[in-house]
Amino acid sequence: MEQKKYSNFIFSEPKIKKVNKNLIIINFDSYQVIDNYHHALDLENLRKRYINFFSKFDYILGDMSGEQLRLTGFYDYEGKKGEKNIATCADFLAEFGTFDCPYFLLKKLKSTK
């Protein structure tokens, strides 16, 4: 039986480093911590859930639902077209999140390369 290859996504554990309370690095991308409601940002939980698929998004929302971290990606409001732009983030939490659930929002910083 042939094994499926997922060449675009890394399923190994990501390298996550906290630089300070407002900045983290995931693999080679820097993220600003926009919000950390109820101290939801736990690097160990993020390490367990994060896959390279999320690196394409401008924002990553992490919310706790049923004791599990759920990650969702959003594009910049003025950027890419699609349903999940950052303007819909609050509505997404209200509709799909547990009432008053802990959550965090990370914004990908532009590369200086």
C-alpha positions, 0 to 999 in steps of 0.5 A: 500500500502506497503512503500518501505524501503531504509535501506542503505541510510539516507534520513534525513538531514545530519550533516555537520560541517565546521572545517576550510576552508580545512576540513568539516565533513559530518555525521561521515566522514571527508573530505578535500576540494581539490578544491573550484572553484568559491566558489561553496562549500555552506554548505546549498546547500550541506546539501539539496543534500547530502544523505548517498549514497555518503559516499561510495565514496572516492571523492565527486564532486559538480558542479553547473548546472542551479542554482542547485547543482549536486553531483557525487561520484568518487572512488580513482584511485588506489582503486575500479574498475569502470568508475567513478574513480578520474582520469576521474573527469576533463573529467566528468566536461568538458563533463557534466558540464556547461562551467566554472561552479563553482564546488568543490571536496571533498576527504574522509579522512581515518578513524583513528578508 
